[in-house]
């Protein structure tokens, strides 16, 4: 269903892109002339240069990159454009039908988990800071002997470092408790869709202030929340069914908002990890810390700091996190992992907060982390949230009577992130 929906959107946008061109009124297989070169009328997905031009333009790659001109349209067959293609080779299996452009201009397949497809869909249509970044060249060279174009795609991926400009965390959400006139912003979460926030289960309750009742987004750089923040009411709280406070195991929850979150450059969803990338390399994380003139209960995006963390060996994690009241079995490498910060950030682990990580090196995978004081050791315990774990929350809620989910969840955006049974 997701692939059919994506295909429909692609054709719709392709038609809009070509709206200024007139059709040649030629059927598939007919000979045609595109500008000054002879070609053949073929379906869009059989013409590599045409579909790649569309995919890259739709992913934000415009004038600064070398892309071919849009070919003439011959006609339409079953709502699919038939273009005048001058390529030497045509695709026989529609290889590009399930392709998409990821950050840095890398061509990837959309096949796989529903969460992966949803991430790519978001990336194609939302203004992520890494969208349209990368050095790509799609070149068509005229082959005099064959009287057609040889097509070459070159993608130069920058792996030497990140953009020097300050990182933004558009997926960040603050959780509010209490009355609307005196909201206490005590915890953080991560936007994962238009309706859902992923957070820690212990963050669903603010003690004397009651359950989480509000979600604030667009907070990463504005101090005046009344003027700049966008606040949504919490409709429903879904805790992991195996979470038992004060345990650190299964410390996960979903918050559903009453109305859909509107995305823009400062408000964007993160994506659930589906095991595509290597999580052992250094990552970037955002962390809040109270300033001298600020209490912990009033944190704002101006205090957001960037840290770098590396995943540690499970032996080091097990030694650092021995059995305790919060970890009865000690460190569990099957559902937990721990990362160490660089030496210049020694005080990172000394603040007990719940924030999230935003990746833009290869899409925007999301990690929920929980940090606790650890006797001067520069190690932080992180809850690595995977798609499977969120699925388990849903499945167990369906099986248990007191966790049974009502039908209102069906059809919502979160369903697109996980593989429902």
C-alpha positions in Angstrom: 0.0 0.0 0.0 2.8 2.4 0.9 4.6 1.8 -2.4 1.4 2.4 -4.4 0.8 5.6 -2.5 4.3 6.8 -3.2 4.0 5.9 -6.8 0.8 7.9 -7.1 2.5 10.9 -5.4 5.5 10.6 -7.7 3.4 10.6 -10.8 1.3 13.6 -9.6 4.4 15.6 -8.9 6.0 14.5 -12.1 2.9 15.8 -14.0 3.2 19.1 -12.2 6.8 19.4 -13.2 5.9 18.8 -16.8 2.8 20.9 -16.8 4.3 23.6 -18.9 5.2 21.2 -21.7 2.9 20.1 -24.5 2.4 16.5 -25.4 3.6 15.1 -28.7 0.5 12.8 -28.9 2.7 9.8 -29.7 2.1 6.3 -28.3 4.6 4.1 -26.5 7.2 2.7 -28.9 6.9 5.5 -31.4 9.9 7.4 -32.7 10.2 11.0 -31.5 12.4 14.0 -31.5 13.5 15.5 -28.2 15.0 18.9 -29.0 17.4 18.0 -31.8 17.9 14.3 -31.0 16.0 11.3 -32.2 14.4 9.2 -29.4 11.8 6.6 -28.5 8.6 7.1 -26.6 8.9 4.9 -23.4 7.2 4.9 -20.0 8.8 7.2 -17.5 10.4 4.4 -15.3 12.1 2.8 -18.4 14.0 6.0 -19.1 16.8 6.3 -16.6 17.8 9.8 -17.3 14.2 11.1 -17.1 13.2 9.4 -13.8 16.6 10.3 -12.1 16.2 13.9 -13.1 12.8 13.9 -11.5 13.9 12.1 -8.3 16.8 14.5 -7.7 14.8 17.6 -8.4 12.1 16.4 -6.1 14.7 15.8 -3.4 15.9 19.4 -3.6 18.8 19.2 -6.0 18.4 22.1 -8.3 20.5 24.6 -10.2 23.8 24.0 -8.4 23.9 20.4 -9.6 24.3 19.2 -13.2 21.0 17.6 -14.2 19.7 17.0 -17.7 16.8 19.0 -19.2 13.3 17.5 -18.9 12.5 15.4 -22.0 9.4 15.9 -24.1 6.2 14.1 -23.1 4.8 11.7 -25.8 1.5 10.8 -24.0 0.2 9.1 -20.9 -0.4 5.3 -20.4 -2.3 4.2 -17.3 -1.6 7.6 -15.7 2.1 7.1 -16.2 3.9 9.6 -18.5 5.4 8.3 -21.7 8.5 10.4 -22.4 10.7 10.9 -25.5 13.8 9.1 -24.2 17.1 9.4 -26.0 19.0 7.0 -23.7 20.9 4.2 -25.3 19.6 1.7 -22.8 16.0 1.3 -21.5 15.1 -0.4 -18.3 13.3 -3.6 -18.8 12.3 -4.2 -15.2 11.5 -0.6 -14.0 14.5 -0.7 -11.6 13.9 2.9 -10.6 10.2 2.4 -9.7 11.2 1.7 -6.1 14.1 4.1 -5.8 14.4 7.3 -3.8 17.1 9.8 -2.9 18.6 9.9 0.6 20.7 12.6 2.2 24.0 13.4 0.3 22.3 12.4 -2.9 22.7 8.7 -2.5 20.3 6.6 -4.6 18.6 4.0 -2.4 15.9 1.4 -2.6 12.6 2.0 -0.9 12.1 -1.7 -0.4 12.1 -2.9 3.2 10.5 -2.0 6.5 7.5 0.4 6.4 9.5 2.7 8.8 12.2 3.0 6.1 9.7 3.9 3.4 8.1 6.5 5.7 11.5 8.1 6.4 12.2 8.4 2.7 8.7 9.9 2.1 9.3 12.5 4.7 12.7 13.3 3.3 11.3 13.9 -0.2 8.8 16.5 0.9 10.0 18.1 4.1 12.7 20.8 4.5 15.4 18.8 6.3 18.7 20.6 6.7 20.5 17.9 4.7 17.9 17.8 1.9 19.4 18.8 -1.4 22.9 18.6 -0.1 25.6 16.7 -1.9 27.6 16.9 -5.1 25.8 14.9 -7.8 26.2 14.9 -11.6 23.8 13.2 -14.0 25.5 13.4 -17.4 24.2 12.5 -20.8 26.9 12.1 -23.5 25.9 11.8 -27.1 27.1 8.5 -28.7 27.7 9.3 -32.3 27.9 5.7 -33.4 24.8 4.5 -31.6 22.9 7.9 -32.1 21.8 7.9 -28.5 22.8 9.2 -25.1 25.1 7.3 -22.7 24.0 8.2 -19.1 26.4 8.4 -16.2 25.4 9.2 -12.5 28.2 10.4 -10.2 27.6 11.1 -6.5 30.4 12.6 -4.4 29.6 11.9 -0.7 31.2 14.2 1.8 32.4 12.2 4.8 35.1 14.6 6.0 32.9 16.4 8.6 29.7 18.1 9.4 28.5 21.6 8.5 30.2 24.1 10.8 27.0 25.9 11.5 25.2 25.2 14.8 23.1 22.0 14.7 19.4 22.4 15.0 17.1 19.8 16.5 13.8 20.2 14.8 12.5 16.9 16.0 12.8 18.0 19.7 9.6 18.2 21.8 9.2 19.5 25.3 6.6 17.8 27.6 4.5 20.0 29.8 2.6 19.3 33.0 0.1 21.1 35.2 -2.4 23.8 34.3 -2.3 25.7 31.0 -1.5 29.0 32.9 1.5 27.5 34.8 2.9 24.7 32.7 6.0 23.0 34.0 8.3 21.8 31.2 10.1 18.9 32.8 10.9 16.3 30.1 11.7 15.9 26.4 10.6 13.6 23.6 11.1 13.1 19.9 8.6 13.9 17.1 8.2 10.7 15.0 5.0 11.6 13.0 2.3 14.2 12.7 0.5 12.8 15.8 3.0 11.0 17.9 5.9 11.8 20.3 8.3 9.1 21.4 9.6 9.6 25.0 10.5 7.8 28.2 7.8 6.1 30.1 8.9 7.8 33.3 8.3 11.1 31.6 4.6 10.5 31.2 4.0 11.5 34.8 5.3 14.7 36.4 4.7 13.8 40.1 2.6 16.5 41.8 2.0 18.2 38.4 0.2 15.1 37.1 0.5 13.4 33.7 2.0 14.9 30.6 -0.7 17.2 29.2 1.1 19.4 26.7 3.7 19.0 23.9 5.7 22.0 22.8 7.6 22.0 19.5 9.7 24.5 17.6 11.6 25.2 20.8 15.2 24.8 19.8 16.1 28.5 19.6 13.2 30.6 21.0 13.1 31.8 24.6 9.7 33.4 24.4 7.5 30.4 24.3 4.3 32.4 24.3 5.3 34.0 21.1 7.2 31.3 19.2 6.5 27.9 20.6 3.7 25.7 19.1 1.9 23.8 21.8 -0.4 20.8 21.4 -2.6 19.0 23.9 -1.9 15.4 24.7 -4.8 13.1 23.8 -3.5 9.8 24.9 -0.5 8.2 26.7 0.7 4.7 25.7 3.3 3.3 28.0 5.4 0.2 27.3 3.4 -2.6 28.9 6.5 -4.1 30.6 7.7 -0.8 32.1 7.7 -0.8 35.9 8.9 2.3 37.7 11.7 2.9 38.7 13.2 0.3 36.4 15.3 1.4 33.5 14.1 -1.5 31.3 11.4 -0.8 28.7 11.3 2.9 29.6 9.4 3.9 26.6 6.1 5.6 25.8 4.1 7.2 23.0 2.2 10.4 23.3 -0.6 11.1 20.9 -1.6 14.7 20.3 -5.1 15.9 19.8 -4.3 17.6 16.5 -1.7 17.0 13.8 1.7 18.7 14.2 2.4 21.0 11.4 6.0 20.6 10.0 8.3 23.4 8.8 12.0 24.1 8.8 12.1 24.2 12.7 9.7 21.3 13.3 10.5 18.0 11.6 10.0 14.3 12.5 12.9 12.0 13.3 12.9 8.4 11.9 12.9 5.1 13.7 16.1 3.1 13.3 15.6 0.1 11.1 19.1 -1.3 11.2 20.3 0.3 8.0 23.4 2.1 9.4 26.3 1.3 11.7 25.5 2.7 15.1 29.1 2.2 16.4 30.4 5.4 14.9 30.3 8.8 16.6 26.9 10.4 16.7 25.7 13.8 17.6 23.3 14.4 20.5 21.6 17.4 21.9 21.6 18.0 25.7 20.0 20.6 27.9 21.8 22.0 30.9 20.5 24.8 33.2 22.5 28.0 33.2 23.4 30.0 36.2 20.2 32.1 36.0 18.0 29.2 35.0 16.3 26.4 36.8 16.1 22.9 35.5 12.3 23.2 35.1 12.5 26.0 32.6 14.8 24.9 29.8 14.8 26.3 26.4 16.5 25.7 23.0 19.1 28.4 23.6 20.7 26.0 26.1 20.9 23.1 23.7 24.4 21.9 23.5 26.0 19.5 21.0 27.9 16.5 22.2 29.6 13.5 20.4 29.2 10.0 21.7 30.6 6.6 20.6 29.1 3.2 21.3 31.1 1.2 23.9 31.8 -2.5 24.1 29.1 -4.4 26.0 31.7 -5.6 28.5 32.4 -2.0 29.5 28.7 -1.2 29.7 28.1 -4.3 31.9 31.0 -3.3 34.2 29.7 0.3 34.5 26.1 -0.7 35.1 25.9 -3.5 37.6 22.7 -4.8 39.1 20.8 -2.2 41.2 17.3 -1.2 42.1 16.8 0.4 38.7 18.6 -2.4 36.8 17.7 -5.6 38.6 19.5 -7.7 36.0 22.2 -5.2 35.3 23.0 -4.0 31.8 21.1 -6.0 29.1 22.9 -5.7 25.8 19.9 -7.1 24.0 17.7 -4.0 24.6 20.3 -1.5 25.8 23.6 0.0 24.7 25.8 2.7 26.2 27.8 5.4 24.6 30.8 7.4 25.9 31.3 11.1 25.4 34.5 12.9 24.5 36.8 14.0 27.3 35.9 17.7 26.9 32.3 16.9 27.8 33.0 15.2 31.2 29.9 16.8 32.8 27.4 15.5 30.3 26.4 12.4 32.3 25.8 14.4 35.5 22.5 15.8 34.4 19.5 13.4 34.5 17.5 14.4 31.5 15.7 12.7 28.6 16.5 14.1 25.2 16.9 12.7 21.7 19.5 12.3 19.0 19.1 13.7 15.5 21.1 12.1 12.6 21.5 13.7 9.2 24.5 11.8 8.0 22.2 9.1 6.5 18.7 10.1 7.2 17.3 11.0 10.6 17.4 8.0 12.8 16.1 8.5 16.3 17.5 7.4 19.6 15.9 8.0 22.9 18.5 8.2 25.7 18.5 8.4 29.4 21.6 9.6 31.3 22.4 9.1 34.9 25.3 10.0 37.3 28.0 7.4 37.1 30.8 8.0 39.7 33.0 10.2 37.6 33.0 7.7 34.7 32.4 9.3 31.4 29.8 6.7 30.3 26.1 7.2 29.7 23.5 4.6 29.4 21.3 5.0 26.4 18.0 3.4 25.5 18.4 2.6 21.8 14.9 2.6 20.4 14.3 0.4 17.4 11.2 -0.1 15.2 10.8 -3.6 16.7 10.5 -2.2 20.2 7.7 0.1 19.2 6.0 -2.7 17.5 6.2 -4.8 20.6 4.5 -2.0 22.6 1.6 -2.1 20.1 1.3 -5.9 20.0 1.3 -6.4 23.7 -1.2 -3.7 24.1 -3.5 -5.5 21.7 -3.1 -8.8 23.5 -3.7 -7.5 27.0 -7.2 -6.4 27.9 -6.1 -3.4 30.0 -3.7 -2.3 27.3 -6.1 -2.8 24.4 -5.8 -0.1 21.8 -9.0 1.4 20.4 -9.6 1.6 16.7 -8.7 5.3 16.5 -5.0 4.4 16.0 -5.8 2.7 12.8 -4.9 4.9 9.8 -2.8 7.3 11.8 0.7 8.4 10.9 2.4 6.2 13.4 1.1 3.1 11.7 3.3 4.0 8.7 6.4 3.8 10.9 6.0 0.3 12.1 5.1 -3.1 10.6 1.8 -3.9 12.0 0.8 -7.6 12.2 
